[in-house]
């Protein structure tokens, strides 16, 4: 009989669930009420009914669902049925301001059934997955009190106390309270570890694993108890040599770090020296060196010596480092430690600049054949005077020339002798040229054009002479070869000598020299198709040149995956919605995302969603394995990805793309686009090669598409997105609320947007600010007085008039937005022309929707704009749109003019003499020898096609 009853119960439940899944909430509600009326009046059915009411679109039903849910939560005796608790939890989870009710619901159930493990665990799991550390900590304490034989619950409680301690959103009182509790509990676990290492059995709540010991270290560090950590790591039962640690280098580093934080300089110096005292036995020395020659050890050695500032100690450390280098001359860390000591002695007046110069030369002589040499030395060399810097550059150039001479001699003999002369593929020459670039040519921007062109020529010549596999061999999977840096240096120097350096930051048209630079990089990719730095720089160049479709195709070769969507993808996606929002023609064999930007952004946003699910799963499963370090890392990663500025930007931009050119409505990103929580910025630019002097901005910073978007950009884009969402709802005659948006507008200080917005974006933000106020009038005529409305409409009309004037002729429209070629006339679009056009078109679409909503035929009480003013605005919208299309067609005709392909090829080979970027005869000769004529013609042809595709994108926008 019981089995039959269960089957009927599940069948009836399935009917309700099927109705919910089919979005038929009315039927689901009727089924619930029918069962309740027939006597099945259980809390489970009442909670389910309340949940269905809560999900209802009707506001009255929605509020009734909330009220009934809260009523069930407050019933006595408390609810303990898991199915009922789950449904109540689902409802409360979607309600703002009822977190305490949700915590109390589970807490009361756990107290009512203290020995019901499933109820206790469900409480803990929900709280932990939701990030409610206080509730999870209570649940963990309940678990360890009610089930004391399971030791992991004790450490769960400690770990949750620690998470509250390091949670920035927790109150100071909570952080102090739970920090103290975590310290006491983990200290007790440490004290319970047997002092005798031979004693194998430990008390259940004693530390038994390395993960648990590291949790202790993290808790002590959060409390600032660095000396205590050192004492524990020196102890017999939990020290570095203990059975638990077994000399794990992870804990050695922890001791190094805490010795420094505790300022135990004498102990730190002794510990570092002990670690760096390598055995005499060669085999043992090799093994010890591999582990101990770590900058963490050397860093403490140098820091302790500096802090102690004792002449005898300093002398002993100096001698120790020098002896170590003599024994192990290849130790990079030891040599850097010696440089650190030398620089410190100069700063304290013990040595002179000449000593630092000698030390830098010595380091270069030892490491000139290592690519890290340039990066290591640059920060030390800049502490020298100008004459000493010049002396150093002369030294490295002479050394590189001497090695080149040896190579020239051996090149007349068999290859084996040639390779013996330069087994490091010309790295010394590459380092020398980097120092010349950084410390001579562009150190103070005093280099003449002739000197820079000579430098570019020497880079290209050295690249040609470098040994590499033949092209007809199978493509290499190696990302780059040392000689690739020569091409990158040549490109960087070419861009630097342009009169238009930093034009992108000054909102002026980019120089045609960027086309030449892109041609050289394409040549590099023929030899090294996987060079990451070259591909990334090429993506940026194509974007600045307005060739969005080629930028997409080039970006696909980077094979961006997982976290790279956070740290790398922004180099393509930033402002892509106003440079290339439309799909390019399909590429044979390519994925959709490689030519369709909306698809590319959707794939990036899919990563964030999947990462969030994966992080939740991994941190939950990690608890069962006691992997506390990894769990904290997962929690931190999940938080950073949830609140990533990139994620928010991509959601806003993919919706903007859809508004401009159509496609999937992107309604699934409504909530993300409207999110106002604080942002976390993890964008990095380290993948770009940078040889600029340390006191200057990086090379990448000078070649951006306008200022780097930050918080104000996101706020402005969110206002724009909301404007279109409200207009769409009003067009469908759906009720809207605008109060939150208008209050948010007041918080957005438009005068402060210059730091992260282009002039076009600032103009858009201001006019959208006005339009949202106009929309609030259309939604509720009482919200704005007649005089204020008249002023708003005047601002809109003024914007249209000034915009029409700025596009009234080709001369006005193309000024500072197009790229001049050999002919000296504006011939091709840059990103600025596309960006300006698409931002204006976006506002025109918004205005068109406003006028459409105003003219709708609905109830007599609906607010409308004055007819005459609306007609005048509508006419101006049409004039601006037609003028943009006319200018775009004219620009497109420039590209298809006879001889354009030849002009582009000449631009790459001989430069643009009108712009002053034409090269010397030596540079032209090197380019003719280096570049492949056939590949160059293909490159120029694809560039022309991409420009045409970009302009077609503007013409395809419908207002």
RAKALIN-V68600 format. One record per run of one state. SS is the DSSP state (H for helix, E for strand, C for the rest). FROM is the first residue (numbers start at 1). LEN is the number of residues. Records with the same first field share a line. If there is no record, write none. Layout:
# RAKALIN-V68600
SS=FROM-LEN + FROM-LEN
This chain:
# RAKALIN-V68600
C=1-1 + 22-3 + 38-5 + 56-3 + 74-8 + 94-5 + 113-4 + 130-3 + 147-5 + 167-5 + 192-18 + 223-3 + 235-14 + 262-3 + 277-5 + 293-2 + 309-2 + 328-4 + 348-5 + 368-4 + 382-4 + 411-4 + 422-5 + 442-7 + 466-18 + 497-6 + 507-6 + 528-4 + 545-3 + 557-7 + 568-2 + 574-2 + 579-13 + 595-2 + 626-2 + 643-1 + 662-5 + 675-5 + 681-19 + 704-7 + 732-7 + 748-2 + 756-3 + 780-1 + 784-2 + 807-3 + 815-3 + 821-5 + 830-1 + 855-12 + 896-4 + 911-2 + 916-5 + 931-2 + 956-4
H=2-20 + 25-13 + 43-13 + 59-15 + 82-12 + 99-14 + 117-13 + 133-14 + 152-15 + 172-20 + 210-13 + 226-9 + 249-13 + 265-12 + 282-11 + 295-14 + 311-17 + 332-16 + 353-15 + 372-10 + 386-25 + 415-7 + 427-15 + 449-17 + 484-13 + 503-4 + 513-15 + 532-13 + 548-9 + 564-4 + 570-4 + 576-3 + 592-3 + 597-29 + 628-15 + 645-17 + 667-8 + 700-4 + 711-21 + 739-9 + 750-6 + 759-21 + 781-3 + 786-21 + 810-5 + 831-24 + 867-29 + 900-11 + 913-3 + 921-10 + 933-23
E=644-1 + 680-1 + 818-3 + 826-4
